[in-house]
Amino acid sequence: MALVRVGGVDVAYTRKGRGPLVVLAHGAGADGRMWQPQVEALADEFTVVSWDEPGSGRSGELPPGFGLADFARALAAVIEDVGLGPAQVAGLSWGGTVVLELYRWRPDLVKSLLMVDTYAGWKGSLPPEEVAARVEGARRMLAAPREEFDPTLPGLYAAGPPERFAPVLDAMSRDVRPETMAAQLSLMAEADETDLLPRITVPTLLLWGERDARSPLDVAHAFQAAIPHAELVVIPAVGHVSNLEAPEAFTAAVRTFCRAHT
């Protein structure tokens, strides 16, 4: 584990392997451990970095008023701290929205983008009535007493959480801080990154679960239509957390794309 201090918070990240740099950004209600199978598998060929964003995992508490651009600046600081130049950057769900914001402000740090089951923000990718329903669901979840707080969002998996990753999923769930999740979901609800998509000039992979109920395939098709020359790979029979539901197929797609753009 390494630490870099940015914006008044210590940001933790794991680094493994040698070779071209691949950086992995996790979703809301998770931390860098969600990328465990990809870190292990890709380290034979790449330097793989998985961060715990501010307020998550081993990183420090989220400062008051921390916004989407602050998350992007923190991710930029991690890439600069690694010191291997521009990175191939992957973001899943909320992590993809953070990665888009990174590209907005620091395109010099991004060699390619891997957008995984993600959004251009909820406002940018979902109908208003769906955003309103999710905001209300988040309000109810966060209003629960601390001892009853459950950060598991509905519709994450096509067929339930994968049993082989149950221990790490349980550990991440126990470590979620309600204050961080409240900030993540609030920022996601208001974010609209659609203006950025046509201006992306780096190679872009869209990697989606066929049965993703949280970011359906029509979101992926909207990304593909908006981002010049974006490539779409759909993983059959899996949902929103495609990297854990089908880790072998997911990692193979990432490896093929990253090899092609090193």
ABEGO torsion letter per residue (X at the ends): XBBBBBGGBBBBBBBBEBEBBBBBBBBBGBBAAAAAAAAAAAAAABBBBBBBBBGBEABBBBBBGBBAAAAAAAAAAAAAAAGAEBBBBBBBEAAAAAAAAAAAABAAABABBBBBGBBAEAAAABBAAAAAAAAAAAAAAAABBAAABBABBBGABAAEBBAAAAAAAAAAAAABBAAAAAAAAAAAAABBAAAAAAABABBBBBBBBAABAABBAAAAAAAAAABBGBBBBBBBGBBABAAAABAAAAAAAAAAAAAAAX
